[in-house]
């Protein structure tokens, strides 16, 4: 529950930024936040990137990323979403991630 409150707060901040930014800027910021979480950020390959609207009106960037692991091998595409403040993967909190991704990203 605490995570959802933090997510909603992040969405409020991102919503204020989203009004002045372009789709390109939002997507670029999401990629940057995702890459910061990867072992080999330069190997990141993105697909299915799209913007969706959070129920509070904020913008969320959803998509998938593949990157190399510590052995230099691609690990397979993983779903993510970004609020513009942070990027989240399923392994962060599986139940909450699935709920958010299903509710927002899978429209």
Phi, psi and omega in degrees: 000318179301322180298319180295324177295316178297319179299315180297320178296317178298321180294324178295317178296314182294325179299319179295322178288325186295330181298330182259349184260162178266169177301320179301315181295319179295317180293319179298319178295319178298316179299317179300314180295322178294313182300328178297337183267354186265150176295322181231080186299330181290343181270000186300131173238123183255150172210162177055036177286131176205154178262141176227165181255128176286151181307330180282355179103351180287164180259138178232137178259126180244154177173194179227150179223142173239142179206167180278145176271191181296339179269002179082015180251142175292140187262349184103152184292137177237140177285150175211164166219154181226137178267355185096345177250328181212165173238140183237141174241164182303322183293345178296305177205090190308314184294313181295318179302311181300318180298312181294314184296318179294317184288321188255309190278339186260029181291000000 
